[in-house]
Amino acid sequence: QVQLVESGGGLVQPGGSLRLSCVVSRSIVSFMTMAWYRQAPGKQREWVANIRGSAIRNYADSAKGRFTISRDNAKNTVFLQMNGLKPEDTAVYYCNGYMGTGRDYWGQGTQVTVSS
């Protein structure tokens, strides 16, 4: 059973930064992609960013220029560095690991609240 455990969420003021971490119970090299999603209250879960290998990174328009996804294969960990946070970034952030059809794994989520 694959487990993903997120951490690093919290309360931050607008303009502040947070770094989310996702520790995976198996080698993340075995995943086709690792990604971050988020779900705000009353809204559908939305994709934020993903990473394939070490060099291919993709971002949602809302994250471009402010968020950076990265990985540490030796520690089986994926990160999401979030700078310039806005109130609209408030959501539960989920880590996702995709290994192919029918093999899609999720963490339990970490709450990010951006408020003054």
N, C-alpha and C positions, 0 to 999 in steps of 0.2 A: 504494500500500500504506500503510495506516494503522499507525503505530507509537505505542505507549504505553510510557513509560519511568518506572518508579517509583524513588523514592529516599527516604531519610530513616529507614529502619529501623535497628535496632541493639539493643544490650543496655541495659536500663534496670531500675532497682530498682522493686519494688512501690510504687505511689503516684506514680511519676514520670510524665513527659510525653514524647511524641514528636510530631513533625509530619511526616507523609508527604506527598510531592509526586508528582504524575503529570503529566509533560509529554507532550503529544500532538502528533503531526506535522502535524495539520491543525486548522482552526478548531473549537473545541469547541462553538461555537454550532450547528454542523451536526448535533450529536448530540441525540437525543431525551432521553436521560438519561446522566449520568455516575455511576459507582458505585464503591464499594469492597467487595471481598469478602475473605474470609480462609479459610485452610485450615490447621488444626492437624494435627500428625502423627497418622495413623491415622483421621482424620475427613474427612467430605465438606466440600467448599468451601461456605461459607455467606455469605449476603449480610450486609453491615454497615450500609451507608448509601447513599443515592442523592440526586441533586440534579437538578431540572428547572428550566431557566431559572435565575434567581438567587434565587428566593424559596421554591421548593417543595423542602423537604428531608424525607426520611424516614429513620428509624433502626430498626435491630433493637432489641429490648428490651434486649439486652446492652450496647448502645452509648448508649442514651438517657441524657442527663444527664452523660455523660463525653466523648463524641466529638462533633466538629463537622465537617461537610463544607462546603467552600466552593469557590469557583472564581474564577479571574482570566482572563476571556475574552481580554484583551489579550495575555496570556502563554501562552494555550492550556494552562493548568495547573489541575489540580484538587488540592485539599488535603484531608487528614484530620488534624485536630488531636485528639490523644488524650491525655486527662488522667486521673489516678487509675487508672493502669494496674494490672492484676492479673495474676497468673501465668497465669490462664486466657485472657488475651488473647494469649498466645504463639502465633504462627502466621506463615505467609507471607501477606502482604497483597497483593492484586491489584487493579489499577485496571481498570475496565471501561467501555467506551463503546458505547452501543447506538444504532444508526441506523435500526432497523426490522428486519423479518423477514429473517433470513439475513445481517444485517450487525451482527455482535456482535464487538467487538474487545477483546483482553486484553493487558496488559503481562506482563512476565516475573516479576514479584513482588519483594517486598522483605521480608526476614526481620525480625520483631519478636520479641524474647525478653525476657520480664519475669521477673527472678530476682534474688534477693539473694545 
